[in-house]
Amino acid sequence: MPTEQLEMLLTDPSMQEAISVILERSNDGREELEWSDVSDALSSAQWGRLIEQEVLVSAGAGFTVAEPEGVRARLETDDRRPSSNRETIEPYRWSALDKAAGATAVALFAGYWSPQLRDVVASTESVVLGPITEIIPFYGIIVLLSIATGLYSTVLQSRLTDHEKIQQYTQRMEALQNRKQAAEERGDDEALKQIRQEQREAAGDQLGLLKVKFRPMVWTMLVTIPVFLWLRWKVNGGHLGAGQTGLVVPLAGHVTWQQSLVGPMSTWIVWYFLCSMASRQIIQKTLGVQR
C-alpha cells in the first residue's frame, strides 16, 4: 500500500474513524473481514474506498488490512497530533491593496449607469486608444482589447489565486459531508449532532472560499470594466468613424454595431465576448494556467 494513499485517507476524519474500526474489528489486522462485519459502522462508500486505496486487500473469502502495523503506527501518530493542527484553517484576509482595488472596481462599475463617469473614463482611455483606432478597424480594435484583457486576467489569475487555500477549504467541506453521509447510513444520531455543530463552526469556510476566488477577479475588473466602458462610449456615443458602422456576420449579413444580434445584446457586445472567450481559452492553454 503506497504511503501517499494512506496519508490522503488520514486527512479525512471520517476515513480515520473507518480505519480505526477496521483495525479494531480485525484484531489489529490479524483476522479477515467481510462487509457484513463492519456495515453497522462504515458506509459502503468508505468500505469501497479502503479497498480501492489498498488499505484492505483480498485474502481468501474476505479482506485483510495491508501492512497493519504501519497503518496502526501512522494512525496513532495522527491521533496524538492536536486536532486544531489538522482541522483549523488560517482565515483568509485581503490586504489593504486588495481592498482598495475592490473599492475602485465598485466605483468604476457605477460607470454603467453614470454617463458622466463613463465619459471621464472613456475620454482618458482615448488618449491611448485614439491613435490606434485611426489605423485599425473597429472590429480589430475589439480583438486586440480582448487579447490584452485575456492575457492580463489569465496572468493575474495564475499569480493571485491561492490554490492551496482553495484545496484546504474544499477538503474540509468534503470531509464533513462524507462523515455526515456515513453517520446517516449507520443511524448514528450522536455523530450527526457533532458533525452539524462542526458544520456550523465551519460556516466561515464559504466566505473564505469566496474571498480566495474573488480576489483575482477584483484586480481583473480594474482593466476589463474601463475597456468595456470605452467600447460602450465609442459605439453608443457616436464616436465611430464613417467606415466603422458595423460588421458582416454569418446568416445575419451586415449588421450595425448598435443592432441587437443575440436577443437584446448588441453586435459589439456579442463580438467582444466571443473574442474574449476565444482569446482566454487560447492563452490559458498556451501558458498552461490552472483554472
N, C-alpha and C positions, 0 to 999 in steps of 0.2 A: 504494500500500500504506500503510494507516494506521500511524503511528509506534507507536501503542499496541499493535498486534498484534505488531510486531517486538519491542518491549520485553517483552511477555508471553512470547514464544517464547524469548528470550535468558535468562529466569530459569530455564529448564530446561537443565541441562548437556548432556543428550542431544540437544536441539534445536540447541544451539550447535554441537555436533560435526556434526550433519546439515547445517546451513547452511554450515559450513566446507567440507564435502565437495562440496556443490552449487557453491559458488564456484570451488573448485579444478578440478572436472571440467568446468565450463562456461567455463573460461578467463576467470575473473573476470566471468562473466555475458555474455560476448560470443558464446557458442555455445549452440545449443539442446540440451536434454537430454531423454532418454526414460527411463522407469523402468528399462529394462534397463541403462542406463549407470551406475546407482548402486545397483542391487539387492543388490550384494555388501557395501555399506557402510551402507545405510539400511533400516529396516523399512518395510513397506507403510504402517503407521500414520503414520510420520514423513513419508513422501512425500505421503500424503493430507492431512496436517495443513499441510504447506507450501503445498499448492495451496489448501486451504480458507482459510488466513490470507493468501493472495495474495502470498506471497513468490515463488512460482512462478506464472507466468501463461501461458496458452496462446499459442503462436506457431507457426503453420504445423503441421508434423507433430509437434512436441514442445512443450516448455515452456522458457521463459527466465526469468531472475531479474529481478524487477521492481526498478527503481532499484538496480542492483548496486553503484554507488559508495557510496550511502548505507548499504547493508547491510554492505559491507566496512568502512566507517569505523566504524559502530556496533559491529561485531564486534571490530575491533581495539581500540577503546576498552574494551570489556568484558574482553578478554583481558589488557589491561595492568593492570586492577584486581586487587589481590591476591585470591586465591581465598578467603581467610579472610573477606574483607569480603562475599563473595557467599553463602557457604555456612554460616558459623558463626552459630548462633542463641544469643543470650544465655540461659543457663539460667534457667528459671522457678522462683522461690522464693516460698514463703509467708511472710507477715510474722508477727511474734510474736502478733498478734491472731488471725490465721488459724489458727495452731497451737493457741492457747487455745480458739478456737471448736471446732476439731476434737476436742480432748480433752473439752470439755464435752458435745459431741454423743455421743461414745462413752459417757460416764458416764450420760447420760440414756437412751441405748439400753438400758442394763442394767435399766432400769425395766420392760421387757417380761417379765423373769424374776424381778425382785425386788419382791414385794408391798410391802415396807417403803418402798422408794424410790418406787414408784408412788403410794403413799398420801401421801407427803410432797409430791410434785409436784402431784398432783390436788387435795389439800387447799388448797395455795397458790393454784392456779388458781380454785378455787371461791369464793375471796374476791371475785373479779371476775365470774365467770360465774354464781355462785349467784343473785344478784338477777335476772339475765336469764332464768334458767330458770323463774322464777315468773311471767313474763309471756308468754314464747314457748314453744310446744310443742317437745318434744324434737327432732322431725324438722326444725323450723325452726331450732333451735339448730345442728344439723349443717350446714344450708345456709349459715347465717351464718358459721360457722367455716371451711367450705370456701372461701367467697368471700374471707374475710380472709386465710387462708393462701395462697390462689391469688394474690391481689394482692401480698402480701409476697414470695412466691417469684418471681413474674414480674418485679417491680421489681429484686429482688436479682440475678436472672439477667441482666437488662439492664445493670446497673451493674458487676457483678463479672466477667462473662465477657470475657476478653481475646480478641476475635475475630481481631485481627491476629496474635497469637501462634499461635492455632489454625491460621490460614492458612499461617503460616510452616512449622510442623511438617508440615502436610498436604502442602504443595507440595514440600518436600524429600523426603518419603517417596514421593510420586508420581513425582518426577523420577528417583529411584534405581530405582524399579520400571520406569519407561519405558526407562531406559538398559539395565537388565538384560534386558528383553524384546528390545530392538534388538540387543544383543550376542549373545543366544541365537539370534536369527534369522539373523545373519550368521556364526555359529560362531566368534566372537572370544573364545577362552579367556583371553587375557591381560586383555582388558577385563572379562570376568566375574570374574576373580580380584580385580581392583582394585575393582570395584563391591561384591563381597561384603565386602571389607575396609572400605569406606566404610559399608556397612550395619551392620557390627559396631560401628563407631565411633559410628554414629548411633542405637544401640540405646536410648540415653537419651531419644530423642525420644518414645518411647511413654510413658515415665514422666512426662516434661514435659507431654505432651498430657493425661495423666490428671490431673495436678495442676491444669492450667488448667480442665478441665471439672468437677472435683470441688469446687473452691473455693466456687462459689455454692451447691452442694448442702449443704456443711457448714453454712453460715450459715442455710440454709433449715431444716435439721433442728433448729436451736435453737428453732424455733417449732412445726414440724409434729409432732415427737416428743412434746412436752408436751401438745399438743392431742389427739393420739391416745391418750396415756396417760390423760388426763382422761375421754375418751369411754369407754374400756375400764373405768375405775374406776366411772364412772357407771352403766353397764349391768350389768357383772358383779358389781359390789359392792353391788347392791341399793339404789342411791341415786336411782332414778327415782320420780316421783310416781305416785299411783294411776291417773291418767288417761293415763299415758305408757308403756303396756305394749308397744305395737307400732305397726305401720304396715300400711295396705292397699295391696297391690301387684297389678298385673295378673296374671291367671292363678292366682297363689298365694292371692289373697284376703288375709285378715287374718293377719299373722304377727307373732310377738313379736320384740323386738329381739335376743334371745339365740338365736332359732331359726336353723338353717342354711338359707340361701336359695340360694346358688350353691356347690355342692359343700360343702366344710367351712366356708365363710365365713358368718359370722352376718349377719343382716339389717342391723345397724347398720354393719358394715364395708362391705358392698356399697353401702348408701345413701351413706356418706361418700365412697367412691371415685368413685361416679357423679357426685356433686355436685362433687367436686374436679376431675375431668377436664373436666366441662362448664364450670365457672367459669373454669378456666385457659384453655381454648380461647377463651372469650368475651373475657377480659381481654387475652390476647395479641393477638387481632385488633383489639380496641379501641385498645390502646396501640401497636400496630404493632411489637411486640417481636420481634427476631430470635432464632430458636432456636439 
